[in-house]
């Protein structure tokens, strides 16, 4: 049984997938997408604080997307760690 590298597994958050962006081809690119969403939310928060962003709906949407992406990433990490620990407990 061959096991491919981690980069071969696509990371596509179902709540964040859009038709405008290409699907990430690896976990690292998925993390970059999460970081991009977080950066967008931070920029929107700065815009609200300085008064340059008057539409609060943009901030709320960006913040929610970033929050969901981080929660999904943490849940995926937790599942991977649990799987690793289960494999390490197996007796050979």
C-alpha positions as CSV (number, residue, x, y, z in Angstrom):
1,X,0.0,0.0,0.0
2,X,1.5,3.3,-1.1
3,X,0.9,6.4,0.9
4,X,1.4,9.7,-1.0
5,X,3.0,12.9,0.4
6,X,0.9,15.3,2.5
7,X,1.0,17.8,-0.4
8,X,-0.9,15.4,-2.6
9,X,-4.0,15.7,-0.4
10,X,-6.2,18.6,-1.5
11,X,-7.4,21.0,1.3
12,X,-10.6,22.6,0.2
13,X,-12.8,24.0,3.0
14,X,-16.4,23.4,1.9
15,X,-17.6,26.6,3.4
16,X,-15.0,28.7,1.6
17,X,-14.9,27.2,-1.8
18,X,-15.8,29.6,-4.5
19,X,-16.0,29.4,-8.3
20,X,-13.7,32.3,-8.8
21,X,-10.6,30.8,-7.1
22,X,-8.8,27.7,-8.2
23,X,-8.8,24.8,-5.7
24,X,-5.6,24.5,-3.7
25,X,-3.5,21.6,-4.6
26,X,-1.9,20.9,-1.2
27,X,-2.3,21.4,2.5
28,X,0.3,24.2,2.5
29,X,-1.7,26.2,-0.1
30,X,-4.8,25.6,2.0
31,X,-3.0,27.2,4.9
32,X,-2.0,30.1,2.8
33,X,-5.6,30.6,1.8
34,X,-6.6,30.6,5.5
35,X,-3.9,33.2,6.2
36,X,-5.2,35.3,3.3
37,X,-8.7,35.2,4.8
38,X,-7.3,36.2,8.2
39,X,-5.4,39.0,6.6
40,X,-8.5,40.3,4.8
41,X,-10.4,40.2,8.0
42,X,-7.6,42.1,9.8
43,X,-7.6,44.7,7.0
44,X,-11.4,45.1,7.3
45,X,-11.2,45.5,11.1
46,X,-8.5,48.2,10.6
47,X,-10.8,49.9,8.1
48,X,-13.7,49.9,10.5
49,X,-11.5,51.2,13.3
50,X,-10.2,54.1,11.2
51,X,-13.5,54.9,9.6
52,X,-12.4,54.2,6.0
53,X,-14.7,51.1,5.8
54,X,-18.3,52.3,6.3
55,X,-20.0,49.0,5.3
56,X,-20.0,46.8,8.4
57,X,-21.4,43.9,6.5
58,X,-18.0,43.6,4.6
59,X,-16.2,43.4,8.0
60,X,-18.7,40.9,9.4
61,X,-18.5,38.6,6.3
62,X,-14.7,38.7,6.2
63,X,-14.5,38.1,10.0
64,X,-16.9,35.1,9.8
65,X,-15.1,33.6,6.8
66,X,-11.7,33.8,8.6
67,X,-13.2,32.4,11.8
68,X,-14.7,29.4,10.0
69,X,-11.4,28.8,8.1
70,X,-9.4,28.8,11.4
71,X,-11.9,26.5,13.1
72,X,-11.9,24.1,10.2
73,X,-8.1,24.1,10.1
74,X,-7.8,23.4,13.9
75,X,-10.4,20.6,13.6
76,X,-8.4,19.1,10.7
77,X,-5.2,19.3,12.7
78,X,-6.8,17.7,15.7
79,X,-8.1,14.8,13.6
80,X,-4.6,14.3,12.1
81,X,-3.0,14.3,15.5
82,X,-5.6,11.9,16.8
83,X,-4.9,9.6,13.8
84,X,-1.2,9.8,14.3
85,X,-1.5,8.9,18.0
86,X,-3.8,6.0,17.2
87,X,-1.2,4.7,14.7
88,X,1.5,5.0,17.2
89,X,-0.5,3.0,19.7
90,X,-0.8,0.1,17.3
91,X,1.2,-3.0,18.1
92,X,3.2,-4.5,15.2
